[in-house]
């Protein structure tokens, strides 16, 4: 199954919206730390959930570059394509 950045971004947003503490008005451009008020531990836990769901592993060096939901989606899609 080939997911697009939009598909993965939508999946991430839906997963985030399942958490009542997350603001309701998030989008792909929402910043994970600033807009969602995630600390580093919350980011790591959330990325692990996404990794499990999409069967992908995000290397720590790539994780350091991720700021927004779309950044995470682009990273996941790139990794799934072997990049």
SVG drawing of the C-alpha trace seen along z (x, -y; Angstrom):
<svg xmlns="http://www.w3.org/2000/svg" viewBox="-12 -27 33 30">
<polyline fill="none" stroke="black" stroke-width="0.4" points="0.0,0.0 1.5,-3.3 0.6,-6.2 0.8,-9.8 2.0,-12.6 -1.6,-13.7 -2.8,-10.3 -0.2,-9.9 -0.7,-13.5 -4.5,-12.8 -3.8,-9.6 -1.5,-11.4 -4.0,-14.2 -6.8,-11.7 -4.6,-9.9 -3.7,-13.2 -7.4,-14.2 -8.1,-11.0 -6.3,-12.7 -8.6,-15.2 -5.6,-17.3 -4.7,-18.1 -6.2,-21.3 -9.1,-20.7 -7.8,-23.1 -4.7,-21.3 -3.5,-20.9 -0.5,-19.5 1.3,-22.8 0.8,-22.6 4.1,-22.5 4.3,-19.4 6.2,-21.0 4.9,-24.7 1.3,-24.2 0.5,-20.9 2.6,-21.5 4.4,-18.1 7.6,-17.7 10.4,-15.5 9.0,-12.4 5.5,-12.9 7.0,-13.4 9.0,-10.2 6.0,-8.2 3.8,-9.6 6.3,-8.8 6.6,-5.3 2.8,-4.9 3.0,-6.1 6.0,-3.8 4.0,-0.8 0.9,-1.7 2.7,-2.3 5.4,0.3 8.3,-2.1 11.2,-3.2 12.2,-6.9 15.9,-7.3 16.8,-9.7 18.7,-12.0 15.7,-12.3 13.5,-12.9 15.5,-15.9 14.5,-17.6 10.8,-17.2 8.9,-20.3 5.4,-19.9 2.8,-17.2 3.5,-17.4 7.3,-17.0 6.6,-13.8 4.3,-12.6 6.9,-13.4 9.6,-11.6 7.4,-8.5 6.5,-8.4 10.2,-8.8 11.2,-6.0 8.5,-3.7 9.8,-4.3 13.3,-3.3 14.7,-6.8"/>
</svg>
